[in-house]
Amino acid sequence: MYEERLTQRIRNLERKDRGKDPGDLAYVINSIINHLQRILNTRQGSVPIADDYGMPDFTNYQGLGIADQAKDIADVIKSMILKYEPRLGGVEVTFEPDKDDPLSLRFKLQTQIVHVRDENVVVELETVISSEGKVRVTR
């Protein structure tokens, strides 16, 4: 039941071809990645039902060093995941500077997928915030 978000379960009920098995671990991970990208690419205050849903505007972080800024952003990412992605637990977000692209912020996300086949599955994801402010989550 926890493998898919509610909207995915409704969408799959409406489809004639259900193609993918929601119990498949790869399917669950892709579902989580897609949901995380939605959360992290939404600006706080733009969703009427929850004022704190999404990422805050980081352009007001003037004067802070990149290490302080990255720690604050990592904390925000972690809190968004813990609050809005119940399929994940034990979330750790760490900043990993990218020497090849100094204008982007790269974070390593180590977490566990809970409620899947009554076992915890450890997953490592990468979250990159580009210089344009777009967030990409990959495995």
C-alpha atoms as an extended CHARMM CRD file, in Angstrom:
* protein
*
       139  EXT
         1         1  MET       CA              0.0000000000        0.0000000000        0.0000000000  PROA      1               0.0000000000
         2         2  TYR       CA              2.8450000000        2.4280000000        0.7830000000  PROA      2               0.0000000000
         3         3  GLU       CA              4.7200000000        1.6720000000       -2.4220000000  PROA      3               0.0000000000
         4         4  GLU       CA              2.8100000000        4.3610000000       -4.3450000000  PROA      4               0.0000000000
         5         5  ARG       CA              1.4750000000        7.8020000000       -3.5490000000  PROA      5               0.0000000000
         6         6  LEU       CA             -2.3160000000        8.1760000000       -3.4480000000  PROA      6               0.0000000000
         7         7  THR       CA             -2.4810000000        9.9480000000       -6.8090000000  PROA      7               0.0000000000
         8         8  GLN       CA             -0.4530000000        7.1640000000       -8.4120000000  PROA      8               0.0000000000
         9         9  ARG       CA             -2.7860000000        4.5080000000       -7.0190000000  PROA      9               0.0000000000
        10        10  ILE       CA             -5.8260000000        6.3800000000       -8.3810000000  PROA      10              0.0000000000
        11        11  ARG       CA             -4.1690000000        6.8720000000      -11.7630000000  PROA      11              0.0000000000
        12        12  ASN       CA             -3.2950000000        3.1710000000      -11.9590000000  PROA      12              0.0000000000
        13        13  LEU       CA             -6.8820000000        2.1830000000      -11.1440000000  PROA      13              0.0000000000
        14        14  GLU       CA             -8.0920000000        4.2560000000      -14.0920000000  PROA      14              0.0000000000
        15        15  ARG       CA             -5.6040000000        2.6950000000      -16.5130000000  PROA      15              0.0000000000
        16        16  LYS       CA             -6.5510000000       -0.3510000000      -18.4610000000  PROA      16              0.0000000000
        17        17  ASP       CA             -2.9180000000       -1.4090000000      -18.7830000000  PROA      17              0.0000000000
        18        18  ARG       CA             -1.3590000000       -1.5020000000      -15.3290000000  PROA      18              0.0000000000
        19        19  GLY       CA              2.0290000000       -2.5250000000      -16.7680000000  PROA      19              0.0000000000
        20        20  LYS       CA              4.2330000000       -2.0170000000      -13.7130000000  PROA      20              0.0000000000
        21        21  ASP       CA              4.1110000000       -3.9420000000      -10.4830000000  PROA      21              0.0000000000
        22        22  PRO       CA              3.9330000000       -1.4190000000       -7.6150000000  PROA      22              0.0000000000
        23        23  GLY       CA              5.7050000000       -3.9520000000       -5.3930000000  PROA      23              0.0000000000
        24        24  ASP       CA              8.7830000000       -3.8590000000       -7.6420000000  PROA      24              0.0000000000
        25        25  LEU       CA             11.6260000000       -2.1020000000       -5.8090000000  PROA      25              0.0000000000
        26        26  ALA       CA             12.7950000000       -0.1990000000       -8.9230000000  PROA      26              0.0000000000
        27        27  TYR       CA              9.2390000000        1.0920000000       -9.4100000000  PROA      27              0.0000000000
        28        28  VAL       CA              9.0780000000        2.2560000000       -5.7840000000  PROA      28              0.0000000000
        29        29  ILE       CA             12.4550000000        4.0220000000       -6.0390000000  PROA      29              0.0000000000
        30        30  ASN       CA             11.4320000000        5.7900000000       -9.2710000000  PROA      30              0.0000000000
        31        31  SER       CA              8.1640000000        6.8500000000       -7.6470000000  PROA      31              0.0000000000
        32        32  ILE       CA             10.0750000000        8.2950000000       -4.6800000000  PROA      32              0.0000000000
        33        33  ILE       CA             12.5720000000       10.0880000000       -6.9350000000  PROA      33              0.0000000000
        34        34  ASN       CA              9.7520000000       11.6620000000       -8.9630000000  PROA      34              0.0000000000
        35        35  HSD       CA              7.9820000000       12.7820000000       -5.7980000000  PROA      35              0.0000000000
        36        36  LEU       CA             11.1910000000       14.2350000000       -4.3130000000  PROA      36              0.0000000000
        37        37  GLN       CA             11.7920000000       16.2110000000       -7.5100000000  PROA      37              0.0000000000
        38        38  ARG       CA              8.2620000000       17.6290000000       -7.2710000000  PROA      38              0.0000000000
        39        39  ILE       CA              8.7500000000       18.6200000000       -3.6410000000  PROA      39              0.0000000000
        40        40  LEU       CA             12.2060000000       20.1380000000       -4.1340000000  PROA      40              0.0000000000
        41        41  ASN       CA             11.2580000000       22.0230000000       -7.3290000000  PROA      41              0.0000000000
        42        42  THR       CA              8.2190000000       23.6300000000       -5.7040000000  PROA      42              0.0000000000
        43        43  ARG       CA              8.7240000000       27.0330000000       -4.0950000000  PROA      43              0.0000000000
        44        44  GLN       CA              7.4520000000       27.4800000000       -0.5550000000  PROA      44              0.0000000000
        45        45  GLY       CA              4.2430000000       29.4680000000       -0.4140000000  PROA      45              0.0000000000
        46        46  SER       CA              3.0560000000       28.4070000000       -3.8730000000  PROA      46              0.0000000000
        47        47  VAL       CA              0.8570000000       25.5320000000       -2.6580000000  PROA      47              0.0000000000
        48        48  PRO       CA             -2.3870000000       26.7630000000       -1.0500000000  PROA      48              0.0000000000
        49        49  ILE       CA             -2.9000000000       23.7020000000        1.1430000000  PROA      49              0.0000000000
        50        50  ALA       CA              0.5030000000       23.8730000000        2.9180000000  PROA      50              0.0000000000
        51        51  ASP       CA              2.5500000000       27.0700000000        3.2680000000  PROA      51              0.0000000000
        52        52  ASP       CA              5.7180000000       25.1670000000        4.1810000000  PROA      52              0.0000000000
        53        53  TYR       CA              5.5730000000       22.6900000000        1.2580000000  PROA      53              0.0000000000
        54        54  GLY       CA              8.5950000000       23.0600000000       -1.0260000000  PROA      54              0.0000000000
        55        55  MET       CA             11.9040000000       24.8430000000       -0.9450000000  PROA      55              0.0000000000
        56        56  PRO       CA             12.3310000000       28.3860000000        0.3730000000  PROA      56              0.0000000000
        57        57  ASP       CA             13.8910000000       31.1580000000       -1.6950000000  PROA      57              0.0000000000
        58        58  PHE       CA             17.6420000000       30.9000000000       -1.1140000000  PROA      58              0.0000000000
        59        59  THR       CA             18.4980000000       34.1770000000       -2.8650000000  PROA      59              0.0000000000
        60        60  ASN       CA             18.2770000000       35.9580000000        0.5040000000  PROA      60              0.0000000000
        61        61  TYR       CA             21.3140000000       34.1030000000        1.8540000000  PROA      61              0.0000000000
        62        62  GLN       CA             23.6780000000       36.9740000000        1.0810000000  PROA      62              0.0000000000
        63        63  GLY       CA             26.8870000000       37.1180000000        3.0520000000  PROA      63              0.0000000000
        64        64  LEU       CA             26.9340000000       33.4740000000        4.1020000000  PROA      64              0.0000000000
        65        65  GLY       CA             29.7910000000       31.2810000000        2.9700000000  PROA      65              0.0000000000
        66        66  ILE       CA             29.0930000000       28.3190000000        0.7120000000  PROA      66              0.0000000000
        67        67  ALA       CA             29.6170000000       25.8550000000        3.6030000000  PROA      67              0.0000000000
        68        68  ASP       CA             27.0490000000       27.6240000000        5.8070000000  PROA      68              0.0000000000
        69        69  GLN       CA             24.6270000000       27.9840000000        2.9260000000  PROA      69              0.0000000000
        70        70  ALA       CA             25.0150000000       24.3190000000        1.9280000000  PROA      70              0.0000000000
        71        71  LYS       CA             24.4040000000       23.1650000000        5.5150000000  PROA      71              0.0000000000
        72        72  ASP       CA             21.2130000000       25.2430000000        5.6880000000  PROA      72              0.0000000000
        73        73  ILE       CA             20.0240000000       23.8660000000        2.3370000000  PROA      73              0.0000000000
        74        74  ALA       CA             20.8340000000       20.2870000000        3.4170000000  PROA      74              0.0000000000
        75        75  ASP       CA             18.7770000000       20.8280000000        6.5770000000  PROA      75              0.0000000000
        76        76  VAL       CA             15.8370000000       22.1310000000        4.5310000000  PROA      76              0.0000000000
        77        77  ILE       CA             16.0510000000       19.1760000000        2.1170000000  PROA      77              0.0000000000
        78        78  LYS       CA             16.0910000000       16.7580000000        5.0470000000  PROA      78              0.0000000000
        79        79  SER       CA             13.0960000000       18.3970000000        6.7350000000  PROA      79              0.0000000000
        80        80  MET       CA             11.0850000000       18.3930000000        3.4740000000  PROA      80              0.0000000000
        81        81  ILE       CA             11.7840000000       14.7030000000        2.9490000000  PROA      81              0.0000000000
        82        82  LEU       CA             10.9320000000       13.7430000000        6.5200000000  PROA      82              0.0000000000
        83        83  LYS       CA              7.6820000000       15.7100000000        6.4350000000  PROA      83              0.0000000000
        84        84  TYR       CA              6.3920000000       15.0190000000        2.9180000000  PROA      84              0.0000000000
        85        85  GLU       CA              7.8320000000       11.6410000000        1.8780000000  PROA      85              0.0000000000
        86        86  PRO       CA              6.6120000000        9.0700000000        4.4220000000  PROA      86              0.0000000000
        87        87  ARG       CA              8.1470000000        6.1690000000        2.4940000000  PROA      87              0.0000000000
        88        88  LEU       CA             11.6190000000        7.3060000000        3.5800000000  PROA      88              0.0000000000
        89        89  GLY       CA             13.1820000000        7.1680000000        7.0350000000  PROA      89              0.0000000000
        90        90  GLY       CA             16.6010000000        7.6650000000        8.5590000000  PROA      90              0.0000000000
        91        91  VAL       CA             17.4290000000       10.4970000000        6.1660000000  PROA      91              0.0000000000
        92        92  GLU       CA             20.9670000000       11.8970000000        6.0500000000  PROA      92              0.0000000000
        93        93  VAL       CA             21.8330000000       14.7370000000        3.6530000000  PROA      93              0.0000000000
        94        94  THR       CA             25.4530000000       15.8040000000        3.1770000000  PROA      94              0.0000000000
        95        95  PHE       CA             26.9530000000       18.4630000000        0.9250000000  PROA      95              0.0000000000
        96        96  GLU       CA             29.5030000000       17.2370000000       -1.6090000000  PROA      96              0.0000000000
        97        97  PRO       CA             31.1530000000       20.0420000000       -3.6060000000  PROA      97              0.0000000000
        98        98  ASP       CA             31.4860000000       19.4590000000       -7.3400000000  PROA      98              0.0000000000
        99        99  LYS       CA             34.8790000000       20.6000000000       -8.6620000000  PROA      99              0.0000000000
       100       100  ASP       CA             33.6670000000       20.3600000000      -12.2600000000  PROA      100             0.0000000000
       101       101  ASP       CA             30.5760000000       22.5510000000      -11.7050000000  PROA      101             0.0000000000
       102       102  PRO       CA             31.1650000000       25.0720000000       -8.9050000000  PROA      102             0.0000000000
       103       103  LEU       CA             27.8570000000       26.8500000000       -9.6190000000  PROA      103             0.0000000000
       104       104  SER       CA             25.7350000000       23.8470000000       -8.6750000000  PROA      104             0.0000000000
       105       105  LEU       CA             25.1820000000       22.3870000000       -5.2250000000  PROA      105             0.0000000000
       106       106  ARG       CA             25.4570000000       18.6120000000       -4.9330000000  PROA      106             0.0000000000
       107       107  PHE       CA             24.1230000000       16.6450000000       -1.9800000000  PROA      107             0.0000000000
       108       108  LYS       CA             24.3170000000       12.9630000000       -1.1370000000  PROA      108             0.0000000000
       109       109  LEU       CA             21.1080000000       11.5740000000        0.3170000000  PROA      109             0.0000000000
       110       110  GLN       CA             21.3360000000        8.3480000000        2.3020000000  PROA      110             0.0000000000
       111       111  THR       CA             18.0230000000        6.9630000000        3.4410000000  PROA      111             0.0000000000
       112       112  GLN       CA             15.9200000000        3.8670000000        3.9510000000  PROA      112             0.0000000000
       113       113  ILE       CA             12.7550000000        2.9540000000        2.1480000000  PROA      113             0.0000000000
       114       114  VAL       CA             10.3320000000        1.7750000000        4.8160000000  PROA      114             0.0000000000
       115       115  HSD       CA              7.0920000000       -0.2090000000        4.5020000000  PROA      115             0.0000000000
       116       116  VAL       CA              8.3330000000       -2.1990000000        1.5080000000  PROA      116             0.0000000000
       117       117  ARG       CA              7.8610000000       -5.9340000000        2.0090000000  PROA      117             0.0000000000
       118       118  ASP       CA              8.2020000000       -5.3840000000        5.7750000000  PROA      118             0.0000000000
       119       119  GLU       CA             11.8970000000       -4.6060000000        5.4220000000  PROA      119             0.0000000000
       120       120  ASN       CA             14.0230000000       -1.4720000000        5.2880000000  PROA      120             0.0000000000
       121       121  VAL       CA             15.9120000000       -0.9700000000        2.0310000000  PROA      121             0.0000000000
       122       122  VAL       CA             18.9280000000        1.3740000000        2.1290000000  PROA      122             0.0000000000
       123       123  VAL       CA             19.1130000000        3.7360000000       -0.8450000000  PROA      123             0.0000000000
       124       124  GLU       CA             21.6750000000        6.3580000000       -1.8140000000  PROA      124             0.0000000000
       125       125  LEU       CA             20.4860000000        9.2170000000       -4.0170000000  PROA      125             0.0000000000
       126       126  GLU       CA             22.1390000000       12.3210000000       -5.4080000000  PROA      126             0.0000000000
       127       127  THR       CA             20.4490000000       15.6970000000       -5.3410000000  PROA      127             0.0000000000
       128       128  VAL       CA             21.8390000000       18.4820000000       -7.5140000000  PROA      128             0.0000000000
       129       129  ILE       CA             20.6410000000       22.0840000000       -7.4400000000  PROA      129             0.0000000000
       130       130  SER       CA             21.7100000000       23.7480000000      -10.6860000000  PROA      130             0.0000000000
       131       131  SER       CA             22.7160000000       27.3800000000      -11.0280000000  PROA      131             0.0000000000
       132       132  GLU       CA             19.2070000000       28.0290000000      -12.4250000000  PROA      132             0.0000000000
       133       133  GLY       CA             17.6550000000       26.7000000000       -9.2070000000  PROA      133             0.0000000000
       134       134  LYS       CA             16.3280000000       23.4450000000      -10.6930000000  PROA      134             0.0000000000
       135       135  VAL       CA             16.6400000000       20.3700000000       -8.5120000000  PROA      135             0.0000000000
       136       136  ARG       CA             17.4400000000       16.9520000000       -9.9880000000  PROA      136             0.0000000000
       137       137  VAL       CA             17.3350000000       13.7540000000       -7.9450000000  PROA      137             0.0000000000
       138       138  THR       CA             19.0520000000       10.6420000000       -9.3070000000  PROA      138             0.0000000000
       139       139  ARG       CA             20.0760000000        7.2550000000       -8.0510000000  PROA      139             0.0000000000
